[in-house]
Amino acid sequence: MQKKSEYEITDVAGKLAKGFLHNPLTPLLGVFLILLGYIALHITPREEDPQIAISGGTIMVMLPGATPKEIDNIILRPLERRIKEIKGVENIYGFAAQSVGIVNVMYYIGENREESNLKLYDKVMQNMDQMPKGVMQPLVKPFDIDIDIPIVSISFYSKDESKTNQIALYQRVKEIQDRLNQIENVAKSEIKGGRKQQFNIEVDLEKLSGYHLSMGQIVKALKSLAVQVPDIKNRTKDGQLVVFGIKNAIESVKDVNDLIIAQYMGSPIYLRNIAKVSSGEDIQNHKKVEITYKDKDKFVPNQEAVTLSLSKLRGTNAVFIAEDIIKSIEEIAPKLEKDGIGFIISRNYGKRADEAVNELVFHLLISIVIIAVLLVFVLGWRESLIVTFTVPAILAVTIFVAYMTDQTVNRITLFAFLLSLGLLVDAAIIVIENIHRHLHSHDAVDKSMDEIVVEATDEIGAPTNIATLAIILTMVPMAFVGQMMGEFMKPIPANVPVALFASLVVAYIFTPYMAKRLLKKPKMHHHKKTNSEVKKEEK
């Protein structure tokens, strides 16, 4: 009778199992993977939904004095023809108005934003020689979807007009805006509503004509004191013009009244001689923000407010940035209350993103517990414990890879994990089930525990590898889906294959290691061999 030869390893599964079976670093590797995933889950940027690459821009061309029809014929149509030459442009929308033409350009979703913006700017500049004479330098303003969506919006309102009026409220919100802009990764801030302080100048056209002056002379005089050129509005019903200036070197109404416009017959002509000057708010601003809120037990409807919106840089953690913004606001809340200013956080995208991610993580944990309970009844509690450990290890590897590839944790990313959860445990279940079968086979008594776990793991290596590869290949076509759906579902083909590959490696390394220490061979005795078994061994 010949002695039974030692099992020969043929697959990478058996080699991994044998290599890590007695390696002292194997348990440290397991702990390291779990900690790595835990850290990655907390530092990976969180969003409610994945950011989608949307490219486009607006081109504004001004031709003073041109009618809308002229703008359309000599600017918009030629410009639209040139923009159509750019590869990747999906839609072009032109709009003509008095003295100005506007062209909105939208690229196909998924086009590289930086390259698209550069191509649009280059195309406009290359065709400047075809623009009509007198046209001003075109303004090319690209869409910046990454920072145009606010993550936090705060509405400020005055509780006591005697302490803080609308002009003072706006100034105070401007100060808060400067404070919040210093927070790391805050990209853009915008104020909506509010009343700006300014000097209102109502020009008497009859007196202006009597002194033989023009509006250009008033504009030139005001320009020497104001930050911006005043905006001259239309005539009023009583034949006057209203000019709005910006306060700068001008400190009082007297300073504006004493402004010398020109000289007439050797005497200076002051602005007060031809216009009425008053200090007030920007009366030309007909837009305002109103909020309705609950104060204790009553509702306060249509309260005029000033809303400050802040956005974040692309790829940064919305949760952390929102928390920093709210923390900064809470630090100055007592002073705002003292000044009679209340505030309401009307939008907190960071909180919503955190809640969405935490909810899916919770469901992920529930799914793991359900799998563990089912395996207890099918295989046993030891086998269930081994398989359950592999799930967080696999997810840890996947989340870390997502972090290293600049992905974010969002609803679609976690949906990919939930989608692949049932597939993740396949490899570990197959390995542990085969080890369980070998432990209960009649020849297990003749083998050591090491031989059993290595042979059982190697035995199922090839079919398990092929089956996992087949599942991975089914995810590949999803990576080539275009447009909005392709961008939105991109985390699935990016993460599911990584998770499935990690499930193989983790199953081949940790399942045999833990089986060696948790599982025991059943107490069996040598049974009397049949003639066929003896002849088989002799061969």
Summary of the structure (lengths in Angstrom):
residues: 539
radius of gyration: 36.4
end to end distance: 8.7
largest distance: 137.2
contacts: 1680
relative contact order: 0.14
helix: 53%
strand: 20%
